[in-house]
Amino acid sequence: MSQSAFDPFGEPVPAIDQSVASTRASQWLKTAGTSVFWVLVVGIVLARAAYFEPGVFSFDNALAWAQGLFAAL
């Protein structure tokens, strides 16, 4: 026999039969959420690859920006 569970106010919580509880909905939500996450990851990576401009992130530009920042301080 399982132990009784109590809510924060001390009232007994009825036990739920595991055969009655449906896990299909939670499994579907987990699969849907995982799929949406990976579709977004792939979309962002592909968009960054498509719109990448090599000259924007050059070391010379970063060095000039850092020198300008230190000169301003």
GITAPE-V532494 format. One record per residue. N is the residue number from 1. RES is the residue in one small letter. OMEGA is omega in degrees with one decimal (none if undefined). Layout:
# GITAPE-V532494
N:RES:OMEGA / N:RES:OMEGA
This chain:
# GITAPE-V532494
1:m:-177.9 / 2:s:177.9 / 3:q:178.8 / 4:s:177.0 / 5:a:-178.4 / 6:f:176.2 / 7:d:-176.5 / 8:p:-178.8 / 9:f:176.4 / 10:g:178.6 / 11:e:178.9 / 12:p:178.4 / 13:v:-179.6 / 14:p:179.5 / 15:a:179.0 / 16:i:178.1 / 17:d:-176.5 / 18:q:179.0 / 19:s:-179.9 / 20:v:-177.5 / 21:a:-178.5 / 22:s:176.9 / 23:t:-179.7 / 24:r:-178.1 / 25:a:-179.5 / 26:s:177.4 / 27:q:178.6 / 28:w:179.3 / 29:l:178.0 / 30:k:179.2 / 31:t:-180.0 / 32:a:179.3 / 33:g:177.8 / 34:t:179.5 / 35:s:178.9 / 36:v:179.2 / 37:f:-176.4 / 38:w:174.5 / 39:v:176.8 / 40:l:178.9 / 41:v:-179.3 / 42:v:179.5 / 43:g:179.8 / 44:i:179.7 / 45:v:178.8 / 46:l:178.3 / 47:a:178.0 / 48:r:178.4 / 49:a:-177.7 / 50:a:-175.5 / 51:y:-178.6 / 52:f:175.7 / 53:e:-173.9 / 54:p:-176.4 / 55:g:-175.4 / 56:v:-175.8 / 57:f:-179.6 / 58:s:-179.2 / 59:f:-179.4 / 60:d:177.7 / 61:n:179.1 / 62:a:178.9 / 63:l:178.4 / 64:a:178.1 / 65:w:179.8 / 66:a:178.6 / 67:q:177.5 / 68:g:177.5 / 69:l:178.9 / 70:f:178.2 / 71:a:179.7 / 72:a:180.0 / 73:l:none
